[in-house]
Amino acid sequence: MDRPRRSKTKKPLRRRTIRRIVYWLQLVLLGTAAAVVVLILFAVWRKEPLLPSTGTPPVNATRTALPIHSPTPGPTFTPGGPTPKPTLRRKRVGVLAGHSGPQNDPGAVCPDGLREVDINLAVAERVVTALRSRGYEADLLEEFDDRLQGYRADAFLSIHTDACDIAEATGFKVARVSFSAIPEIEDILVKCLYQEYGRATGLQRHDFSITPGMHQYHAFVKIDPQTPGAIIELGFMLADRHILVNQPDRLAAGIVAGLLCFLEREPTSGP
């Protein structure tokens, strides 16, 4: 018995079907790829409007088109804020204790052994302490202190005491260097010391006993010419002994008041 023959048309039909499927798959893949490309391009196009309206300057743009921020030293302050106060320099005062130092020069000496250097140093130390407590830079200097050379300060004062060889002599005196580079300023210092020391101690001026040695005092030549300087003789070691020995605080207070009168005076206005 013969078997039925298979149709010869089935194989070509399958082949055509497979080709169609492959064809449509290719179309789908191409369409997908095209869609992806379109989406990428669309995304890039959408990104540009998000940039700032000013845009980024092109590469060939000049540098002046860019804002330049120069570094500014120190703190910055917003407009309308508090104005910074400038740092004030502390004023310096040099106080020399006459005859003090390693040279062991006692200065004037009375018959009973009272030494000038002891009076000078006691008062000078109190003056320096009082000035420092008021915020000044105060230097306690010796008679031949190495720091005197070119010494610069807002005021300089050398403290001395008159001898006890004139029994009836009483009072104090103040002087400055004869050939001053700043005579008007040093005259104010001398005037302030006369006024305040005399008021504090009750002692009278003894100007007629001012000697050339006071005007040509060696420290005046050593300190800076622009440093206002003066020398004071506190009193006479015989007639004024009581206040010189027993009231050094009172003497120092008068000197400090005189220095403050000079240092804290109102600045003179120009012409």
KASULHU-V912165 format. One record per residue. PSI is psi in degrees with one decimal (none if undefined). OMEGA is omega in degrees with one decimal (* if undefined). Layout:
[[PSI/OMEGA] [PSI/OMEGA]]
//
This chain:
[[128.0/-175.4] [137.3/176.6] [149.5/179.7] [140.3/-178.0] [138.6/177.1] [149.1/-177.1] [132.7/179.8] [-11.1/-177.0] [-9.2/-176.8] [-39.6/-178.2] [-48.9/177.3] [-32.7/-179.3] [-43.0/179.0] [-42.2/179.9] [-43.0/-180.0] [-38.9/-180.0] [-43.8/179.7] [-41.9/-179.8] [-40.2/179.8] [-41.0/179.5] [-45.1/178.8] [-41.8/180.0] [-47.5/-179.8] [-34.4/176.1] [-41.4/177.1] [-41.5/178.8] [-41.8/179.8] [-44.1/-179.5] [-44.3/178.2] [-40.6/178.7] [-40.5/178.9] [-44.7/179.4] [-42.9/179.3] [-39.1/179.2] [-39.9/178.9] [-45.1/179.4] [-43.0/179.3] [-42.4/179.3] [-39.6/179.5] [-47.1/178.9] [-39.7/179.7] [-40.1/179.6] [-42.6/178.1] [-43.5/-179.9] [-37.2/-179.1] [-23.2/-175.0] [-34.5/-173.0] [-41.9/179.5] [-18.1/-178.3] [-15.3/179.6] [158.2/178.0] [148.8/-174.7] [-27.7/-179.8] [-26.7/178.7] [172.7/177.0] [131.4/-177.6] [142.8/178.2] [164.7/-176.0] [-37.1/-177.1] [10.4/178.4] [152.1/-179.3] [156.9/-177.8] [-23.1/-178.1] [-15.8/179.0] [-19.1/-178.6] [143.0/175.2] [132.1/-178.0] [125.2/-179.6] [102.4/179.3] [136.3/178.2] [133.4/-179.4] [123.0/-179.8] [147.7/176.7] [175.1/-178.5] [150.3/176.6] [151.2/-175.9] [134.6/-180.0] [146.2/179.6] [138.0/179.4] [-7.7/180.0] [179.1/-179.1] [138.0/179.5] [128.8/-178.7] [138.1/-179.7] [134.5/179.2] [147.8/179.2] [123.3/-177.8] [133.8/178.3] [134.9/176.7] [131.3/-179.4] [145.8/-177.1] [141.8/178.2] [132.7/174.3] [125.5/-179.7] [114.7/-178.1] [124.3/175.8] [106.9/-174.4] [132.6/176.7] [2.8/179.1] [158.7/178.5] [179.4/-174.2] [-9.5/-178.5] [-9.1/177.5] [44.2/176.8] [112.6/-176.6] [-9.4/-173.8] [-146.7/178.3] [142.5/-179.9] [128.8/178.6] [161.8/179.7] [-31.3/-178.8] [5.1/176.1] [-2.0/177.8] [125.3/-175.0] [138.9/178.3] [-43.3/-174.7] [-33.9/-179.0] [-38.9/177.6] [-46.5/-178.7] [-46.6/-176.2] [-40.0/179.7] [-41.4/179.9] [-43.7/-178.1] [-42.2/179.4] [-39.9/179.3] [-36.7/177.9] [-45.4/-179.8] [-44.5/179.5] [-42.8/-179.2] [-40.4/179.7] [-41.6/179.1] [-37.0/179.0] [-18.9/178.2] [7.2/175.2] [5.4/179.0] [154.2/169.2] [110.1/-176.6] [127.9/179.8] [127.2/173.9] [114.5/-173.8] [150.1/175.6] [169.2/-175.3] [-46.5/-179.7] [48.8/-178.7] [135.8/178.4] [-25.1/-178.5] [-12.4/-177.9] [-29.9/-176.8] [113.2/-179.8] [19.9/-176.1] [129.6/-179.1] [128.2/-179.9] [172.3/177.4] [-17.8/175.2] [149.1/177.5] [134.6/179.9] [129.5/174.6] [128.8/-174.1] [124.5/180.0] [172.9/178.2] [142.0/-179.8] [154.1/-176.8] [174.9/-179.4] [32.3/-178.3] [-8.0/176.2] [105.9/-170.3] [-41.4/-174.4] [-6.1/-175.7] [133.4/177.5] [151.3/177.7] [-179.8/-177.5] [168.0/178.8] [153.8/-178.4] [141.7/179.4] [162.6/174.5] [175.2/179.4] [146.0/-176.8] [-52.2/-176.8] [83.4/-174.9] [142.6/173.9] [-19.2/-178.8] [62.3/-172.6] [-39.8/-178.1] [-40.0/-179.6] [-43.6/-179.0] [-29.0/175.2] [-34.8/177.2] [-41.3/178.1] [-46.1/179.3] [-44.4/-179.5] [-43.9/179.2] [-42.0/-179.8] [-42.4/176.7] [-46.8/-175.2] [-51.8/-172.0] [-37.3/178.9] [-41.7/177.6] [-39.1/179.6] [-40.5/-175.8] [-35.7/-173.6] [-23.0/-175.8] [2.5/178.7] [150.4/179.2] [157.9/176.5] [142.6/179.3] [56.7/-171.8] [-32.8/-173.5] [-9.3/177.7] [9.1/176.2] [129.0/-175.9] [160.7/174.2] [-29.0/179.0] [-29.5/177.3] [-41.9/-180.0] [-24.6/-178.7] [28.6/-177.7] [135.7/-171.0] [-33.9/-178.1] [-28.8/178.7] [-32.4/-179.7] [-27.2/-175.4] [-39.0/-176.6] [162.8/179.1] [137.3/-178.5] [-22.7/-179.6] [3.2/176.1] [115.0/178.9] [125.8/-176.5] [155.5/177.6] [162.7/175.5] [139.1/-178.9] [137.1/170.6] [113.5/-169.5] [-30.3/-176.0] [-179.2/-179.7] [135.6/-170.4] [-4.9/177.4] [-64.1/-176.6] [-30.8/-179.0] [19.2/-173.6] [-41.2/-173.7] [-50.9/-178.3] [-33.5/-178.9] [-38.1/-175.4] [-40.0/-170.5] [-12.9/-177.0] [55.1/178.8] [-29.8/178.3] [-37.6/179.4] [-42.5/177.0] [-44.8/-179.5] [-38.6/179.7] [-38.9/178.3] [-39.7/178.7] [-44.3/179.7] [-42.8/178.6] [-38.9/178.3] [-40.7/178.0] [-41.4/178.8] [-36.7/175.9] [-38.7/-179.4] [-47.2/-173.6] [-31.6/-175.1] [18.9/178.0] [156.5/176.8] [134.9/178.3] [138.6/-179.9] [138.8/179.9] [150.9/-179.2] [170.2/-179.0] [none/*]]
//
